[in-house]
Amino acid sequence: MADMAAYAVEAFNTAKQSENKMHDDSVAKRFGFAGGLVPGVEVLAYMVHQPVARWGRAFLERGLIEARFIKPVYDGEIAEVKAEEVGDGLSLAVISKGELCATGSASLPASVPDVALADYRDVPPIVVRPPVGAESFALGSWLGAAPRAWPGQAATAYLAEIRERDPIYAEQRFGHPGMLQRVMNRLLVDNVVLGPWIHVGSRMQLLSAIAESDEITARGRVVANYEKKGHRFVEIDALVVANGTRPLAHCHHVAIYQPREQVA
């Protein structure tokens, strides 16, 4: 076993103006946090740096990464991504303000797993989103997301937002895998009008490198919906697809869509 050099990022809350007010300082404090949360999808994007440093282009084409978000990362604080080689893979951890904020792992399968596009129903997002409630995210229901793309300067701006410094994206015109996590979030927000909510974990098996010109959508199915410690959780199994035809990643997304508010 060996440690890789730690990767330090000045965390940036990309979602201060988003519909999810868990990224707003005043709202987040009502739920017991010190301020607005840096989105989990961005923390995962920070974590991607280490396996790409280890395996390069091969990881972008078929890598597997898992992450669990334990404590918040806050805007302007240093997030240090540590990686330790364990067997054929990496153990990952994110430390900020002296606290363990996320754990995870990454590996490089020998080949691209076989995932069938036809197994994932292509449905549009809801035209008129209902407010979040007890009936939201019914078990077995299919979810769609509006397409997203990061062409040209948008891709450059995205890399700046996640503070990514690896030259592979600019030099080889690849999209960053963190983009896929943003699209996974759209499976929630494109279908229900949510209050403050929290992304708590992800598993992402990459199936193809992202081209900078790709238009990306997600096809998801609700595989779990439950209450735990006063929070309401949803788990989504999804395929992220480029241009309606090319699978980019098989993802499992876990979120608290109705968090328990702190009692004053």
Phi, psi and omega in degrees: 000146180212150177268139169273161175299136179295151180245117184257134181230135169278106187299145183227122177281098183282354191241025181302327183259011184283170177294332179279103185282004171293347177265003177263134186303311187293321180289315181302325180295332177293338181259012174093009181263162181283341181180187180298139183278137165293130184305142177301326180296331178281324176297318177297322178299321175300319183293330180299334183304319185292311177295329176291322175297327182281316189243351177065219185303325181302323179293321179296336182269329184207017183288158177238131177224140176232146181212143174232127184263118190260312179226158184292150164254134186251152181305131176085349179275155177279127173253121181255119181263114180256142180226133178235131177287123179230110185062232179268002185235195180235139167263133186241146175211144176245123180245131176215135182055035177077007183242148175283114185258333180206148173233160179182189179208161177214149178207169181235097177302153182294332180213167179287124178300149181274111178234127185270125177302322184293343180282352183241116186290133179268103180236149177282159172294162180298136180290310177244107186288132175281156175291152180297142180191190184297336182270357183293144175056057179299139181304130179088352181286151180260141183234143174239164180228144175297143182294146176232152176212150178231066182281153170052239184295334178296322177294319178296318179295321178298314179300323177293320181297322181266006175061031183283130184246354180293128183287352186300328184288314180288321184287323183251004175059040175269148168279151180278138180302336177300334176302323182294326178291325175298320179292324176300320177300329181295337176299331176277303192282343176276356185237343181216141172279103185269154165275203174300136181213167189223127171279124187244349179184156180208151167233128183226113174260110180288142183241344181194146175292146181273126172277145183302333183271358185295140168263126193245134174227170177228145177239113189233153176232134178287120182250351176201146178207114189205165177253138178213121179054038177085355177262149175254121184254151169228142175237133185235130172260127189213157170246127175263132193232141175261128172056027177075001188227334188245114177297130179258324183197146171258121189233149169238123188239131180237131182217149167269108183267347171222090180284154177284127179279143179292141177271127181293000000 
